[in-house]
Amino acid sequence: MVRTRRFQLGVSAVVWLGTLAVPAWAQGPSAQPPAPQAKSAAPAARAPGPATDTPPGAVESQPQRTSQAVLAATRIRDGDALMRERRYREAAFAFLDAEHAAPDHVEARFKLGNALAVLGYYARAIEEWEAASRLTQDAAIRQSAQDNITRARVKQGELGASPQAVGQMPGSGPVADTTRAQARRAYEQGVQHISQRAYAPALQTLSQALQQEPLLTVAYIARGSANIGLRRYAEAAADYQFALKLEPDAASPLYGLAEAYRALGRNLEARDLYERYARSTAADVRPELKEESRQKAERLR
């Protein structure tokens, strides 16, 4: 008999796994969900311009080609540590970063499902486990995912129409005015650091802003710019990708993601993004960058 690993998460915790011989990462806990939340209004702050003030030659020089797979592995380790510390919402965003970096990463998706289940976001957890099941050829992992899905659907029925049950993400609930004000101050400080090319302090303060207000799109865009300045191109790409997921019609993440992809040698994808920016009519488009985007797209042909 295969012994399963159990996590002590409280009196009413349950274990999200079967008794199959699955990898350790495919064993995940669940706890009682937090109180249901109402969805907050979209952030009112405008995004800064995309990353255009990088150090001279930062994109044109030979880039540090940090692979998306390496970034995914790093963020998975971060998520594992946060799960051990019971910082489940932060862990969910770490695993989400890993998924953005490597969408076909089975472990990232399975663990994101685990973190979401702990938080009570069962519909989203089910989506991730279903995706992991489609991506893997391992029958044991597929069975473990299915076991988790079955348990999650039972929990969904118990929650009814709560925000968690219908699939809202962690951080989509209301943010206290004082917390929002702190997040905006940290965001503005981060933008100021970027304007001074103080990219490391910018990264720190923008991360603080996102811990306080996890769906603050402009902070992801600004943090992408800070990562570009630090030549952390894979990290920048993950931030811009998530910003686009939050606001698909925004233009700033398109240009930033194009810059990150060009630095990573992903020229075809970069060209497409430059062209999309050049065609965009979004409110955050900068006219001078539209022509620059056309020129950069042409050079990548």
C-alpha positions as CSV (number, residue, x, y, z in Angstrom):
1,M,0.0,0.0,0.0
2,V,1.3,3.4,-0.9
3,R,1.3,5.8,2.0
4,T,0.1,9.3,1.3
5,R,1.6,12.4,2.6
6,R,-0.7,14.4,4.9
7,F,-0.7,18.0,5.7
8,Q,-1.8,19.3,9.1
9,L,-3.8,22.4,8.2
10,G,-6.3,22.5,10.9
11,V,-9.1,20.5,12.5
12,S,-11.3,20.4,9.4
13,A,-8.6,20.0,6.8
14,V,-8.9,17.4,4.1
15,V,-6.2,16.0,1.8
16,W,-6.4,16.6,-1.9
17,L,-5.0,13.4,-3.2
18,G,-5.7,9.7,-3.6
19,T,-3.7,6.7,-2.5
20,L,-1.8,6.4,-5.8
21,A,1.9,6.4,-6.4
22,V,2.0,10.0,-7.6
23,P,4.9,12.4,-7.4
24,A,5.2,14.4,-4.2
25,W,4.1,17.5,-5.9
26,A,0.9,15.9,-6.9
27,Q,-0.1,15.7,-3.3
28,G,-1.8,18.8,-2.1
29,P,-3.8,19.9,0.9
30,S,-7.1,21.7,1.3
31,A,-8.5,23.6,4.2
32,Q,-11.8,25.3,4.9
33,P,-12.3,28.2,2.5
34,P,-12.2,31.8,3.6
35,A,-15.4,33.8,4.0
36,P,-17.1,34.5,0.6
37,Q,-15.9,37.7,-1.0
38,A,-17.5,40.2,-3.4
39,K,-15.7,41.2,-6.5
40,S,-14.0,44.6,-6.2
41,A,-14.1,47.4,-8.7
42,A,-11.4,47.5,-11.4
43,P,-8.3,49.6,-10.4
44,A,-8.7,53.2,-11.3
45,A,-5.0,54.1,-11.6
46,R,-3.6,54.3,-15.2
47,A,-0.8,52.2,-16.3
48,P,2.6,53.8,-16.8
49,G,4.2,53.8,-20.2
50,P,5.8,50.5,-21.3
51,A,9.4,49.9,-20.6
52,T,11.3,52.3,-22.8
53,D,13.9,53.7,-20.4
54,T,16.0,50.6,-20.1
55,P,19.8,50.9,-19.7
56,P,21.5,51.6,-23.1
57,G,21.9,48.4,-25.1
58,A,19.9,46.4,-22.6
59,V,17.7,44.8,-25.3
60,E,20.1,45.1,-28.2
61,S,23.0,43.4,-26.4
62,Q,23.3,39.7,-25.9
63,P,20.5,39.0,-23.4
64,Q,20.7,36.8,-20.4
65,R,18.5,34.1,-21.8
66,T,16.7,33.0,-18.6
67,S,14.4,30.3,-19.9
68,Q,10.7,30.2,-19.2
69,A,11.2,26.7,-17.7
70,V,13.8,28.0,-15.3
71,L,11.4,30.8,-14.2
72,A,8.6,28.3,-13.8
73,A,10.7,26.1,-11.6
74,T,11.8,29.0,-9.5
75,R,8.3,30.2,-8.9
76,I,7.1,26.7,-8.1
77,R,9.8,26.6,-5.4
78,D,8.6,29.9,-4.1
79,G,5.0,28.6,-4.1
80,D,6.0,25.5,-2.2
81,A,7.7,27.6,0.5
82,L,4.7,29.9,0.8
83,M,2.3,26.9,1.1
84,R,4.4,25.5,3.9
85,E,4.1,28.9,5.6
86,R,0.3,28.8,5.0
87,R,0.5,31.9,2.9
88,Y,-1.9,30.4,0.4
89,R,-3.0,33.4,-1.6
90,E,0.6,34.4,-2.2
91,A,1.4,30.8,-3.1
92,A,-1.4,30.8,-5.7
93,F,0.1,33.8,-7.4
94,A,3.6,32.2,-7.4
95,F,2.2,29.1,-9.1
96,L,0.2,31.3,-11.5
97,D,3.5,33.1,-12.4
98,A,5.0,29.6,-13.1
99,E,2.0,28.7,-15.3
100,H,2.3,32.0,-17.2
101,A,6.0,31.2,-17.8
102,A,5.4,27.7,-19.0
103,P,1.7,27.0,-19.8
104,D,2.2,23.3,-20.4
105,H,4.0,22.7,-17.1
106,V,2.0,20.0,-15.4
107,E,3.4,20.6,-11.9
108,A,2.7,24.3,-12.0
109,R,-1.0,23.7,-13.0
110,F,-1.5,20.9,-10.5
111,K,0.0,22.9,-7.6
112,L,-2.0,26.0,-8.6
113,G,-5.1,23.8,-8.4
114,N,-4.0,22.7,-4.9
115,A,-3.5,26.3,-3.7
116,L,-6.8,27.5,-5.2
117,A,-8.6,24.6,-3.5
118,V,-7.1,25.5,-0.1
119,L,-8.5,29.0,-0.6
120,G,-11.9,27.6,-1.6
121,Y,-11.8,28.6,-5.3
122,Y,-13.0,25.3,-6.4
123,A,-14.1,26.1,-10.0
124,R,-10.7,27.5,-10.8
125,A,-8.9,24.6,-9.1
126,I,-10.9,22.2,-11.2
127,E,-9.8,24.0,-14.3
128,E,-6.2,23.6,-13.4
129,W,-6.4,20.0,-12.5
130,E,-8.3,19.2,-15.7
131,A,-5.5,21.0,-17.6
132,A,-2.8,19.1,-15.8
133,S,-4.7,15.9,-16.6
134,R,-4.8,16.7,-20.3
135,L,-1.1,17.6,-20.3
136,T,0.3,14.5,-18.6
137,Q,0.7,11.0,-19.8
138,D,1.0,9.7,-16.2
139,A,-2.1,7.7,-15.4
140,A,-1.5,8.0,-11.6
141,I,-1.4,11.8,-11.9
142,R,-4.5,11.8,-14.0
143,Q,-6.3,9.7,-11.4
144,S,-5.1,11.9,-8.5
145,A,-6.3,15.0,-10.4
146,Q,-9.7,13.3,-11.0
147,D,-9.9,12.5,-7.3
148,N,-9.3,16.1,-6.4
149,I,-11.9,17.2,-9.0
150,T,-14.5,14.9,-7.4
151,R,-13.8,16.3,-3.9
152,A,-13.8,19.9,-5.2
153,R,-17.2,19.4,-6.9
154,V,-18.7,18.3,-3.6
155,K,-17.3,21.4,-1.9
156,Q,-18.7,23.5,-4.8
157,G,-22.1,22.2,-4.0
158,E,-21.7,23.1,-0.4
159,L,-20.6,26.7,-1.2
160,G,-23.5,27.3,-3.7
161,A,-23.1,30.6,-5.6
162,S,-20.2,32.1,-3.6
163,P,-17.5,33.9,-5.5
164,Q,-15.1,31.0,-4.8
165,A,-17.5,28.4,-6.2
166,V,-18.2,30.4,-9.4
167,G,-14.5,30.7,-10.2
168,Q,-13.2,34.1,-9.1
169,M,-9.5,34.3,-8.4
170,P,-7.8,35.1,-5.1
171,G,-7.6,38.9,-4.7
172,S,-10.8,39.5,-6.6
173,G,-12.6,40.4,-3.4
174,P,-12.9,43.9,-1.9
175,V,-9.8,45.7,-0.8
176,A,-10.0,47.9,2.3
177,D,-9.6,51.6,1.5
178,T,-6.6,51.9,3.7
179,T,-5.0,48.9,2.1
180,R,-5.7,50.3,-1.4
181,A,-4.2,53.6,-0.4
182,Q,-1.0,51.8,0.8
183,A,-0.9,49.8,-2.5
184,R,-1.2,53.0,-4.6
185,R,1.5,54.8,-2.6
186,A,3.8,51.8,-3.1
187,Y,2.9,51.7,-6.8
188,E,3.7,55.4,-7.2
189,Q,7.0,55.1,-5.4
190,G,7.9,52.2,-7.7
191,V,7.1,54.3,-10.8
192,Q,9.3,57.0,-9.4
193,H,12.1,54.6,-8.8
194,I,11.8,53.4,-12.5
195,S,12.0,57.0,-13.7
196,Q,15.3,57.2,-11.8
197,R,16.4,53.9,-13.2
198,A,16.5,52.5,-9.6
199,Y,15.2,49.2,-10.8
200,A,15.9,47.0,-7.7
201,P,14.0,49.3,-5.3
202,A,11.3,49.6,-7.9
203,L,10.9,45.8,-8.0
204,Q,10.6,45.7,-4.2
205,T,8.0,48.4,-3.8
206,L,5.9,47.2,-6.7
207,S,5.9,43.7,-5.3
208,Q,4.7,45.3,-2.0
209,A,1.9,47.0,-3.9
210,L,0.8,43.7,-5.4
211,Q,0.7,42.0,-2.1
212,Q,-1.7,44.6,-0.9
213,E,-3.8,44.8,-4.0
214,P,-3.2,41.6,-6.1
215,L,-5.3,42.7,-9.1
216,L,-3.7,46.1,-9.6
217,T,-2.9,45.8,-13.3
218,V,-0.7,48.9,-13.5
219,A,1.6,47.5,-10.9
220,Y,2.2,44.4,-12.9
221,I,3.0,46.6,-15.9
222,A,5.4,48.7,-13.9
223,R,7.0,45.7,-12.3
224,G,7.5,44.3,-15.8
225,S,9.4,47.5,-16.6
226,A,11.6,47.1,-13.5
227,N,12.4,43.6,-14.5
228,I,13.3,44.7,-18.0
229,G,15.6,47.3,-16.4
230,L,17.2,44.5,-14.4
231,R,17.5,42.3,-17.5
232,R,15.1,39.8,-15.9
233,Y,13.3,39.2,-19.2
234,A,11.5,36.0,-18.3
235,E,10.2,37.6,-15.1
236,A,9.1,40.7,-17.1
237,A,7.3,38.5,-19.6
238,A,5.3,36.8,-16.8
239,D,4.3,40.2,-15.4
240,Y,3.2,41.6,-18.8
241,Q,1.3,38.4,-19.6
242,F,-0.7,38.6,-16.4
243,A,-1.4,42.3,-16.9
244,L,-2.8,41.3,-20.3
245,K,-4.9,38.6,-18.7
246,L,-6.4,41.2,-16.3
247,E,-6.9,43.9,-19.0
248,P,-6.8,42.3,-22.5
249,D,-7.5,45.6,-24.2
250,A,-4.5,47.4,-22.7
251,A,-1.7,48.4,-25.0
252,S,1.2,49.0,-22.5
253,P,1.7,45.3,-21.8
254,L,1.9,44.5,-25.5
255,Y,4.9,46.7,-26.0
256,G,6.6,45.6,-22.8
257,L,6.0,41.9,-23.6
258,A,7.4,42.5,-27.1
259,E,10.6,44.0,-25.6
260,A,10.9,41.0,-23.2
261,Y,10.4,38.4,-26.0
262,R,12.9,40.2,-28.3
263,A,15.5,40.1,-25.5
264,L,14.7,36.3,-25.0
265,G,15.2,35.7,-28.7
266,R,11.5,35.0,-29.3
267,N,11.4,37.2,-32.4
268,L,8.3,36.0,-34.1
269,E,6.2,36.5,-31.0
270,A,7.9,39.9,-30.4
271,R,7.1,41.0,-34.0
272,D,3.4,40.1,-33.6
273,L,3.2,42.1,-30.3
274,Y,4.9,45.2,-31.8
275,E,2.4,45.0,-34.7
276,R,-0.5,44.7,-32.3
277,Y,0.7,47.7,-30.4
278,A,1.1,49.7,-33.6
279,R,-2.5,48.9,-34.5
280,S,-3.9,49.5,-31.0
281,T,-6.4,52.3,-30.3
282,A,-6.3,51.8,-26.5
283,A,-6.2,54.8,-24.3
284,D,-2.7,54.0,-23.0
285,V,-1.1,53.9,-26.4
286,R,1.8,56.4,-26.8
287,P,2.0,57.8,-30.3
288,E,5.7,57.9,-30.4
289,L,5.8,54.2,-29.6
290,K,3.4,53.3,-32.4
291,E,6.0,54.3,-35.0
292,E,8.8,52.7,-33.1
293,S,6.8,49.5,-32.8
294,R,6.3,49.5,-36.6
295,Q,10.0,49.9,-37.2
296,K,10.9,47.2,-34.7
297,A,8.4,44.8,-36.2
298,E,9.9,45.5,-39.7
299,R,13.4,44.8,-38.5
300,L,12.3,41.4,-37.1
301,R,10.9,40.2,-40.5
